[in-house]
Every structure is written in structure tokens, then in C-alpha cells.
Amino acid sequence: MGIYSDILLTVDFDRTLTATDSSVPARNIEAIHYFMENGGAFTINTGRSWSMAEHNIIGKVPVNAPLLLYNGSADFDTETGEFIRFAPIPLEPAQVLTDIQERFPTLHVEVQSTIAHHLLRKNPGWESYCENNHSRWSYITPDTVPQPFVKFAVYGEFRENTVASMYDTTPEEEQLFDELTAYIHSRYGENVDTFRACARILDIHAKGCGKLNAARALQKKLGKKYLICVGDAENDLSMLEGADAAYCPSDSVVADRFENVCPCGEGAIADVILEKIPAFLKNQK
């Protein structure tokens, strides 16, 4: 039995495991190996799709538990290369996607399938964004949405092709996204939850999936005593608030709500593994 044998550690990817430039600090990788060698179960709990995770996570970040993707809407087993769970959105894609695109014509409605990312209307900025983030992409019509329908997202303007650029917004965009969120909740709230992944991205999923529920289900499956989570943004709040212990990089959007570690670019996950978890376990005795 290793010192971390009772722990499932799930961490957000962007600006939690990674630095703001999307690189993964080397000390995080070293600490994750140490954590797993000493009995801990580790995985990524992210809003990213499989298409993005395939290039940026799989084979580059060590994990020994299924990846939790699409903000908890699906589990992916890296050992078998297969999805082992889905939480489909219980709505007709053609109806809901057409409705949102017509009501908010300046925004961009995207479906994230298990194959690729798909946009309803042609946009060169989105193409560049997908290619820069190594995601397969295609254009679709609302009635040709790939199944299972597990996630769609609404984007603001593609001013640059990086994920980091999606964190910058204007007051006008903030108001528009507030209106979008309120509309989705009023029209479809019985069936979906929304998560603000970045300032200019709103993610929409089946109601009740979320990062926390996915992590707790995995914890139960693995037989771990404690769930510890690390995140940086609004879409991480459910897992942070519901974990047995939760931490944030000190430069995160929600840093004022949870115990902090160093900034993400300095190796926040290493701080959690090497300092915070041992202190947490000591307090449980």
C-alpha cells in the first residue's frame, strides 16, 4: 500500500495542469508519476473533447484511470482506446441547435462528437482554432449531427486561434453570454446544464452529468476512499465544491473560493501531490 492508495485525484487540464501557454510543467509530470507509483489513481477531468484530448493528453500526460471528458459527459479508457460511458443530451439536435443559432446569429454553435468538432456555419477563424488545437473538424447541418449527442458549445468571435484567447472578453460579449445562458436555462433547463469553460465559450451537456458526478462515479468504481480535485474555472466548481479536498492555482478565476497552490505555470499539480495531499491525509488520522 502506497501513501496515496486511498486517493482518486482528478484535475482540470487547461490552466490547471497546463500553464497559460498550454504547456505542461515538467514538475507536474514528475509528481504525477510519483503519485501513481505510490498507489494513487490519477486522471484528467476536462471539458475537452476526445478529439482534442487525443493529441494534447493521451500519451503525453500519465494517467492510470479513465479520462473524464466533455465536462463529465463521457469516460474514455486509454488502455482499450474505447469510451466506456456516455451521458447523451435528451433533446432533438436539429431543433435545439437551429433555435440557438437563429436566436443568437453573431455566435457560433458547435457540436463536439466522439469523432470531431462540427460547426453549423462556415467560419475560417474556427477552422484555424481547431487546427491549432489539433482537433478534427467538419461542417454539418442540424439534421446530420453525429451520435451520441453528448455536448455542444457556443463560441464568441474567433479573434485568435488559441484556447488562451478565449479567456479574454468584452462587456458586450459578457452581456450576450449572460443572455444566452439565461435563454438556454429557460427553454431547455429541464434537460441540460451549462458550464462557462472560458469567458467566450459556453458548454452545454445533459443535466446532472458534470465533473463531480463523473468523478464520484469513478471513485466508487475504483474503490478509493477520498476524492481530491484541482481546477481553475466555473466549469470546475461542481467538482471543487463536492470533493473531499479541493485546490486551485493561485492565478485561477476561482482562486478566492478554495485553498490555493502555486500559479499553474509553476506546477500547481505538483504542489497538490507533494504538499497538500500529505497534509490532508495527516489530518484524517
Secondary structure, 3 states (H helix, E strand, C coil): CCCCCCEEEEECHHHHHCCCCCCCCHHHHHHHHHHHHCCCEEEEECCCCHHHHHHHCCCCCCCCCCEEEHHHCEEEECCCCEEEEECCCCCCHHHHHHHHHHHCCCCEEEEECCCCEEECCCCHHHHHHHHHCCCCEEECCHHHCCCCCCCEEEECCCCCCCCHHHHCCCHHHHHHHHHHHHHHHHHHCCCEEEEEEECCEEEEEECCCHHHHHHHHHHHHHCCCEEEEECCCHHHHHHHHHCCEEEEECCCCCCCCCEEECCHHHCHHHHHHHHHHHHHHHHCC
